[in-house]
Amino acid sequence: MRHAPATLRELKVADVLENEFGLSRVQLGDVSPLYAALPRLHTLTLRGEMVLGAMHLPELRELTLETSGLSRESLRSILSASWPKLEKLVLWFGSPEHGGDVTFEDVRPLLDGAGMPRLVHLGLCNAGFTDAVCQALPSAPVLRRLTRLDLSLGTMTGVGATALLGNAGAFTHLEMLVLTENLLDESSVEALETLGPEVWLQDQRDAGGSAGTVAYRD
């Protein structure tokens, strides 16, 4: 990173075409040298397997991590960092076979929104615990600040749908709710369409034999 322009505002690493090859085969290694080299980054997208280290990007507005297996260590890096200007956070959690050992209890601090005062767009995607997220969201402090919530590629079933619908008033302020590629049946999809002005529910997967399995595993 010695020759990286310190004024760079946006960086996407391994921004490959969809389905070109699996995320687990994209080995980014230790990305922590990026932080000191690019202190003015506003947008950072990392796609593949990575080691985050101690994160310090005080100017960052958008952080997207697409991985087939997010580790607890990586999540701790995010939770322990200071994000005074972060507006968008999107995390793909992935599956255990690729090192995705994060549980819902590990994620719960994100729902408090501590250390992210400007966060308005939250994506908790490709997770094996989407139903638990849905049950916790109605009382989550961060929800009131969000304009966009993305729970796509996950394992949301009728249990999660019931949790959202039973607390519909908590979600009416959202400009967009993304629930694509989960495990919702037709009746749940029809009911959830009324939850907000823009609810994305396309490409639901068959829950039979798929329960607990995230959409993107490679």
N, C-alpha and C positions, 0 to 999 in steps of 0.2 A: 504493500500500500504506500510505498515511499513516493510514488509519482501520482497519487490520487489528488485531484483538484479539491482543495479544502472547501471550495464554494459550492460543491455539488449538493443539490437539493433532493434528488430522487435517485434511488438505486434499486434495481431488480436483479436478483442473482438466480440463475437457472430458471429464467422465465420461458420455459419450453412449451411447445405446442401440446395441448391436451392429448393424452394417450400416446405421446411419442415414445416415452419410456417411463417406468415406474419411479415414483418418488424415492423409494428405498435405494435405488441405484444411483441417485444423485448425492454424492458425498461432499458436503461443503466443508467439513472439518470445523476448526475453531475460527469463528467469525469475529471474535472480540477485537482483533486489530483494526477492524472497520471503524470502531467508535472514536478513537483518538484521531484517526486519519480524516474522518468526515464529520466533524463536529456540528456542521450546519445542516445535516440531513433533515428533510421534512417528511420524506416517504421512504420506507424500507420494506421491501418484499423479499423474503427468502423462501426458496422452494427446494426441498430435499431434506437430507439428514444433516444435523448441525450441532455444534456446541456453542452456546451463547456466551458463557462466561459472565463476568460482572458488566452489566449494561449501563452505559452512560451516554445518552443521546438527548440532552435537554431541549433541543429544538424540534424533536420529532413530533409530527402530527399524525402520521399513519404508520402502523406496524402490522404486517401480514406475514404469518408463518404457516406455510403449507407443508406438512410433513406427514409421513405415513405412521409415525410413532413419536409423539412428543413425550419427552421424559420429565419426571418430577424435577430433576435438576434444572432443565430449561425453564419450566414453569416458575421455579423459585427465582431464577434470574430475572424474570419479568416482574414478579411480585415484589422483589426487593429493590427494584429500580425506581427512580423518581421520574414521573412523566407529567410535568406541569403543563405541557401544551398538547398532549396526545388527545386526538379527537376520534381516532378509529383504531380498534384493536380486533384483529381476526386471527383466531387460532384453530388449526386443525389438530385434533388429538390422536387420531389413528388407532392402531390396533396393537395388542400385546406382542404379537409375533414380530413386530418391527420396533419394539422397545417402548411402546406407548403404555407406560405404567401409571399415568395420571388417573386418579379417581375423582368422583364428584367432591369429596371432602377437601381434596387438594385445590379444587377450582372455586370453592365457596368464597374465599376472600375476594375474588374478582367481582362477585355480586355486591360486595360492599362499595366498590368503586373508590376505595381509599387510594390516595396518591395519583388519581387520574381525574382531576376536577373538571376537565373540559371534555371528557369522553361522551360522545353522542352516538357512536356506531360500534356495536359489540357483536362479534361473531364467535360463537362457541360451536364449531363445526366438526363433522366427522367424529362424533363422540359416542362412546358406548354407554353413556349415562344421561342421554337427552331427557328422558322422563324425569329424572331427579332434578335436572335444571329447571324443567317446566314447573315442578312442584314448588321450587324455592323462589322462582322469579317474582310472583305477585307481591311478596313482602320484601324484595331485594331493594336496598337503597339506590342502587345504580339505575334501576329500571326507570325511575321518574325522570332521569336526565337524558334517556336515549330517544333518538328519533328513528333509528334503524336497528333491528335485532335480527340476527342471522343464526338459525339453528339447523342449517341444511346438512345433508349427507350423514345424518345421525341415525338414532335408534328410537325415535319418538313413536309411541304407539297410542292406543286409545287412552291409556293412563295419563300420558302427558297432555293429550288433547282435552281430557276432562279437567285437568288442573288449570289449563288456560281458559277454557270456556266458563268454568266456575268462578273465575275472577276476571271476567271480560273487561270490567271497568278499569282495571290496572293497565290495560294495553291499548285503550282507545286513542291515546295521544301519539302512538307510533305512526310515522309516515309510511314505514314499510316493515313487514314481518315476513321473513324468508324461512319456509319450512319444507323446501323441496327435498326430494330423495330421502325421505324417512320411511316409516313402516305404517303409515296411516291407512285405515280402510276407507271405503267410499263415504260412509256416513260421517266419519270424523272430518273428512275433507270438506264435505258440504257444510257442516256446522262451522268450521274454522274460517270459511270464506267470509263470514259476517263479522269477524273479529276486528277488522280495521279497514281503512280505505284502500290499502294495497297489501294483500296477503298472497304470497307465492306458494303454491302447493303442488306444482307439477312433478311428474316422474316419481310417484310413490312406488316403493318396492314391496314385494310380497312378504308379509310378516311370517308366513309359514316357513319354518326352517331358517329364517334370517334374524330371528330375535337376538338382539345383543350384538349384531354384526354391522359394523359401519359400512358405508357405501364405498369408500375408497380405501383399499387395503394394500395396494402394490407399493 
